[in-house]
Amino acid sequence: MTDITLAPDSTVGDIAARLPGAAEVFRRAGISFCCGAGDSLAEAAGKAGRSLPALTAELQALVDRAGRDAPADTPALIDHILDRYHAVHRQELAALIGLAERVERVHAGHDAAPLGLAQGLAALRDDLESHMGKEEALLFPAILQGAGASMLAGPIRVMQAEHQDTGALLRQVEHLAHGLALPQDACGSWTALYTGLRKLCDDVVAHIHLEEEVLFPRVLAS
């Protein structure tokens, strides 16, 4: 069970970065979690003209579902993270950076062009590559070799701090892509880019959630 809180003063940026599916809820509600990351849930709902109880209920349903299907066996959970997230992030980021470069080049004069997006995605790629490399080379092997909580606490704190950096980069990508709002005259490449970005951003949040709310607490309690 996740310990994400949904109090009215919870910030939109924190919820979007930690709760799988929350970003899409905010997009549908017209709530910006990049420019308005520091807004409380109550403030964001008020600005968007949305019912706070209804918004909270929708997010609470996500909280109740989050992590429910995580493998109960720690080695299986690590394998899942490696296969479902590490490998997929690498593959998708490579494709999306190329697609973003193409869209920026072809539509540079368009008012809604996501200028700077390829660079933002490259920064996210570099951040994730460094983070995932540390997990693959150091943290995950230590967990699988049975290292105790006292040995794992320090490395896990480093990973948690890096998760916050990743969340900031996700917000920057969302900002550069204008909240993933497609203009009416968007071409197929632009549509494919934003479709892929939506999946990537949601996947990265789900990845972070599995580690923050399932894997790390589990190994620190063992």
N, C-alpha and C positions, 0 to 999 in steps of 0.2 A: 504494500500500500504506500503510495506516495505521500510525502509530508508537505507538498505544495499547499500553501494557504490561499484562500480566495476571499480574504477580508476586503472590505471596500477600499482600504488604503494599500492593498497589494498593487505594485506597479505593473503597468501593461507590458513593459519591456521584460521584466523578470518572468512573468507568466508566459509570454510568447517564447522566451528562450528555454524554458524548462518543461513546459507541458505539451506533449505531442498533440497536435490538432488545434491548439489554441490560436496559432497564427491565422489559420483559415477562418476560424470563428470571427476573429477581429477584422479580417478582410471583408467578410460578408456584412459585418456591422458598420463598415466604413470607419473603423478605428485604426489610426496609424500607430504602429508599434515601433516605428523607426524614429520619426520626428517627435512622437508623443510618448517615447519610452518611459519618461519619468512621471507620466500622469498616473494617478491612482485609478483603479478600476471604476470607482464612482465618478471621478472627473471625466474619464474617457467616455463613459456611458452618457453622461450629461452633455458633453460636447457633440456627440454623435446623435443625440436625441433618442437614445435606446433605453429600454427598461433595465435598470440595474438588476432587479431580481431575475428577470428572464435571462439576461446575459450570464449572471452568476450560475444559474441552473444549468445552462448549456455547458459552461466550463466545468462545473462540478461533475457532470456526466463523463467528461473526458478524464477527470481525476480518478473517478471510480473504475474506469477501464484501463488506465495507464499501468503498464507493467504486468497485467494480469496473465499474459501468455508467455512471460519470460521463463526459460528453462529453469527448473528447480535445481539442477545439477550445475555446479559452478564451471567445470570444464566445458560443458555443453553451452552454457551461457557465453563464455568467452569465444568459443567457436562461432556461435551465432553472431556476436558482435563483429568478429573478423570477416565472416562471409557476407553478412547482410549489410554491414555498414562500411568497414574499412575498404574492402574491395570495390564496393559499389560507388562510394564517394570518389575514389580515384578515377574510375572509369567515366562517371558522369561529369566530373569537373573538367576533365580533358576535353570532352565533347562540347560542353557548354561554353567554355572559354573561346573555342573556335567559332561557335555559333554567335556569341556576343560580338566578337570582332567583326564578323560579317555584317550583322545587323547595324552596328555602329557605323561601319564604313558606307553601307548602301543608303542608310537613312539619316546620315549626319545632319541634314538640314531640316529634319522633322522636329516639330516642337516637343514631341513626346519621346524622342530618341533617347535610349538609355546610355548616354555618353559617360564613359568611365567605368562601365559595368565590367568589361573584360578585365580591366586592371583590378577592380574590386574582387572579382572571382579568383584572379591569380593570387591575391593576398589571402583569400580564404583557403585556397589550395595549399599554399605554403604553410599556413597556420595548421591546417589539419594534417599535412604530411609530417610536420615536426611532432605534433601531438601523438599521432597514431604510431609513428616510429618509436617513440619512447615507450608506448604501451607494449608494442610488439617485441621490442628488444629487452625491456627491463621489467615493467610492472607485471604484465601477464605471466611471463615465466616465473617470477617470484611468487605470484599467487598460486600457480600450478605446482610449484615445488613445496608449498606448504609454509611459506614465510608467515610469521605471526603478525598480529595487529601492530605491535610496537615497531616492527620493521617496515610495515606497509603504510603507516599513518603519514609519514613525511612525503613519500612519493605521491600518495593519494591527494594530499593537500595541494601539491604542485599541479596535478591534473585538474583539480577543481578550480584553481585560479585560472588555468588555461581555458577551461570551459567558459568562464566569463568573458575572456578575450574573444573566443569564437562567437559568443552571442552578440558581441558588439559588431563583429564583422558581418554576421547575418543581417543585423539591422541596417548596416551600411549598404549591403547588396540590395535589400528591399527598397531602400531610399533611392539608390541609383536606378532601379527598375520602376520607379514611380508607383510603388505599392503593387507591382505586377498587374497594373491596369492596362489592358491592351487598347490602343486606339482603334477606331472603327475600320480604318483602312490598313490595318496590320497585315503584312504578308505572311505566307506560310512559315518562313524562317523565324519571324518575330513571334508568331504564335507558338511554334515549337520551343523557342528559347524560354518563354515565360512558363509554359507547361512544365518543362524540365526544371526550371528554377523553383517552381512551387514544390515539386516532389523533392528536390535536393534539400531545400530549406527545412521542409517537414521531416525529412529523414535525419538530418543533422540534429534536430531537436530530439527526435526519438532516440537517437544514439546517445546523446548526452543524458537523457532521462534514464536510460537503462543503466548507465554507469553510476550516476549520482544517487538514484533512488533504489536501485536493486543490487548491483554488483558491489559497490563500495561499502554500503552498510553491511552486506552479507559477510564480506571477508573481514571487516573490522570487528564484527561480533563473534567471529569464530575463534 
